[in-house]
């Protein structure tokens, strides 16, 4: 990239040469450039220290249990269901609703015309 600076603008040895910041791209004098922790040469504005938490070594956790529980495999049981009730006889059943435990005047909803 061509420089916007003249090659020798009143060159003074103490000022140093122009160097481009590898982070922002602006040009600064060499004495204003610093090497950052990741190896880039940057200006004072873009300089940052490495975070101290990145250098901490954490021991690995023990993931397996000390004494694992012995879980047995699947157990299958053959079950036969049978009907404990005797079979119903064929035919129709008549229900007499006159002999009910309800008090007189109670409407049970099972009248002659119910559902018609």
DAVEN-V7754 format. One record per residue. N is the residue number from 1. OMEGA is omega in whole degrees, -180 to 180 (NA if undefined). Layout:
# DAVEN-V7754
n=N omega=OMEGA
n=N omega=OMEGA
This chain:
# DAVEN-V7754
n=1 omega=-179
n=2 omega=-177
n=3 omega=176
n=4 omega=-177
n=5 omega=175
n=6 omega=-177
n=7 omega=-177
n=8 omega=-179
n=9 omega=-178
n=10 omega=-173
n=11 omega=172
n=12 omega=-172
n=13 omega=-177
n=14 omega=-177
n=15 omega=179
n=16 omega=-178
n=17 omega=-179
n=18 omega=179
n=19 omega=179
n=20 omega=176
n=21 omega=-177
n=22 omega=177
n=23 omega=-177
n=24 omega=177
n=25 omega=178
n=26 omega=-180
n=27 omega=-180
n=28 omega=175
n=29 omega=-174
n=30 omega=-179
n=31 omega=177
n=32 omega=-178
n=33 omega=178
n=34 omega=177
n=35 omega=-178
n=36 omega=-175
n=37 omega=180
n=38 omega=174
n=39 omega=179
n=40 omega=174
n=41 omega=-171
n=42 omega=177
n=43 omega=-178
n=44 omega=-179
n=45 omega=-177
n=46 omega=-179
n=47 omega=175
n=48 omega=177
n=49 omega=175
n=50 omega=-177
n=51 omega=-176
n=52 omega=-180
n=53 omega=179
n=54 omega=-176
n=55 omega=-179
n=56 omega=177
n=57 omega=-178
n=58 omega=178
n=59 omega=179
n=60 omega=177
n=61 omega=174
n=62 omega=-173
n=63 omega=-178
n=64 omega=178
n=65 omega=-180
n=66 omega=178
n=67 omega=-178
n=68 omega=179
n=69 omega=178
n=70 omega=-179
n=71 omega=-180
n=72 omega=178
n=73 omega=-179
n=74 omega=179
n=75 omega=180
n=76 omega=179
n=77 omega=178
n=78 omega=-178
n=79 omega=176
n=80 omega=180
n=81 omega=177
n=82 omega=-180
n=83 omega=-180
n=84 omega=-179
n=85 omega=177
n=86 omega=180
n=87 omega=179
n=88 omega=178
n=89 omega=178
n=90 omega=176
n=91 omega=-180
n=92 omega=-179
n=93 omega=176
n=94 omega=180
n=95 omega=179
n=96 omega=-177
n=97 omega=-179
n=98 omega=-180
n=99 omega=-178
n=100 omega=179
n=101 omega=-177
n=102 omega=178
n=103 omega=-179
n=104 omega=-179
n=105 omega=179
n=106 omega=180
n=107 omega=-179
n=108 omega=-179
n=109 omega=180
n=110 omega=180
n=111 omega=-179
n=112 omega=-174
n=113 omega=-178
n=114 omega=176
n=115 omega=179
n=116 omega=NA
